[in-house]
Amino acid sequence: MTTRALLLGTVLAFACAAAAPAAEPAKRQSGQIVYDNVPETPAALKAAIAPYYNARSAVFEDWLDDGSILIATRFGDVNQIHRVAAPGAARTQLTFFAEPVNSAKGQPGEARFVYPRDVGGAEYYQGYIRGLTGPEVQLTAPKTRNSSFTFSGDGKLVAWSQVTPGDPNYDIMLADPAQPEGRRVVHEGTGAMAVLDFSPDGGRLLLSRYNSAASTDLFVLDIASGALTPVGPTGRPIAYVGGAFAADGAHVVVLSDDKSDMARPVVIDIASGAVRDLEPGAKWPAEGFDLSADGTLIAYLVNEEGYSKIVVKEVASGKTLPTPALPLGVLTGLGFSPDGKQLGFSLSTSTSSGDVWSFALADGKLVRWTQSELGGLDPAKLVEPTLFRYPTFDKRSIPAFIYKPAAEAGEKLPVVIQIHGGPEGQEQPSFNPRRQSWVNEVGAAVIIPNVRGSSGYGKTYIGLDNAEKREDSVKDIGALLDWIAKQPDLDASRVAVVGQSYGGYMSLAVAAHYNDRIAGAIDLYGISNWKTFLANTEGYRRDLRRAEYGDERDPKMAAVFDKISPLNMSAKMKKPMMIYQGANDPRVPQSESEQMVATLRAQGSEVWYVLALDEGHGVAKKANAEAVRASEIVFLKKVLGTK
């Protein structure tokens, strides 16, 4: 063959190779997870991260009448409900399902409790009642979504809210727990209505209607007549949290941000609407509360820069009672014992996975009920974060926590920025195995910012990213990248961004706007196109999401969505990306992730895609969590260049 023929053959070979379609990314399935263009996790890494997900916590759910406590904890693959008879006693498992059971409420007068359970993370919860032994009894109607289960004071009635597929309006249901087949609609609701409490005489219900993070309505429903009475001031939006009847049945106690930037407990006269403030001038928001059975005491959680504390007051006088000093951490449950003499709660810290405690109001004695395991982790290697603030584009100060591994003198650390969902969420310094694994196994500094729109900093801050201001929160991450570049021990050339749900949208937006300043991004079930998201999210959520994000039916807002949707900015995304999705997600459907994957791959960007077939909005099952988080670490090690 001549030299000319050889050259021609070579040219033709190259031409054919260039014209041939790109090979499809390799797919494989392990268990319920499908990996698409995702490398295998090395065995050594699987062994290294297993202890992080073997760690478990105990979360306070409720007291039973006999003085025992219901907790949620995991001994298998998912959380289940357990009973602890006394401090230090065994955790006796009461529910046994392949799907998680994360909450429970005790039935007064009976050794029974109610709990919600769904299938595959689809969030169409059914309610069930069971005792300490024996079978469960289904309380709710099939093919409905149910929530806010509430018992009357004597335990003879249970009320809850119910919605059907595609319907944005929740109805209020009532039943005798002993005869659930007799359940009935007592109020055909409008919007996202929920049951908060029964009146002391059992004849009325306190209801809420959630409109947005800035607006909630309160009502009293007369069960016999069906009459619905608004509660509280009118003519302005007020964000209420929780709610309970006072002992006299003529007042309600609720957390309110009316005429204040911070939510705090107030007492509202049902008839007149007059409001009495139990914490005037509150500097930090209250986030949850419980009333003693006799209605004389309120215990509530206050969030101070992400850390929790308990406050107990007399409802009548507003007098503050002593409470024990607690470690810096995050409270995950709170409730008075049936006799009102003790307060139960659960607490998680950055270096302890979370346990259940009680304290006696008479003498302030603090008692630990559970001893949760760290799953083989070395406590000495768990990192406590540092709170800091950084300036952003409009001179505001953005709060954030940073976790740092030990470093050699002069060493610059790679950085992982994790952005929370919500958007009205908040990153807090609770136990988080994922962050700790990034510190210890990736060797990265981990920063968890609370950009504008986060809860925990007042109603002004939470509204700073609404509708057309959406990308202002993205600019807050740009300002964080500026801050990182100025730190002598952080490597601004090795930064990855990670986010889930709304945080997934943020990761995608950062990947577009700051592509040259990141090494890679992980998007977990994030919003890729605002219009398709609002069209395809479950019907019971759609109007609520419009209240936060904007209404795509408004041409002006539709134009904003076209401008800020990550899918429309994909050409700017050049760095590697990992995308995770739960196949049964009712909030951010699978189509949001898959259209992002397809678009990025069509333009030649590197994408790892992980799909969990038995998960919804998140990763609820331990085996899945280990596998997905391991793939995240493999990805982070690659893009950050760590060993």
Buried (B, 14 or more C-beta within 10 A) or exposed (E): EEEEEEEEEEEEEEEEEEEEEEEEBEEEEEEBBBBBBBEEBEEEBBEBBEBBBBBBBBBBBBBBBEBBBBBBBBEEBBBBBBBBBEEEEEBEEBBEBEBBBBBBBBBBBBBBBBBBBBBBBBBBBBBBBBBEEEEBBEBBBEEBBBBBBBBBBEBBBBBBBBBBEEBBBBBBBBBEBBEBEEBEEBBEBEBBBBBBBBBBEBBBBBBBBBBBBBBBBBBBBBBEEEEBEEBBBEEEEBBBBBBBBBBEBEBBBBBBBBEBBBBBBBBBBBEEEEBBBBBEEBEBBBBBBBBBBEBBBBBBBBBEBBBBBBBBBEBEEBEEEEBEEBEBBBBBBBBBBBEBEBBBBBBBBBBBBBBBBBBBBEEEEEBEBBEBBBBEBEEEEBBEBEEBBBEBEEEBEBBBBBBBBEEEEEEBBBBBBBBBBBBBBBBBBBBBBBBBBBBBBBBBBBBBBBBBBBBBBBBEBBBBBBBBBBBBBBBBBBBBBBBBEEBEEBBBEBBBBBBBBBBBBBBBBBBBBBBEBBBBBBBBBBBBBBBBBBEBBBBBBBBBBBBBBBBBEEEEBBEBBBEBBBBBBBEBBBBBBBBBBBBBBBBBBBBBBBBBBEBBBEEEBBBBBBBBBBBBBBBBBBBBBBBBBBBBBBBBBBBBEBE
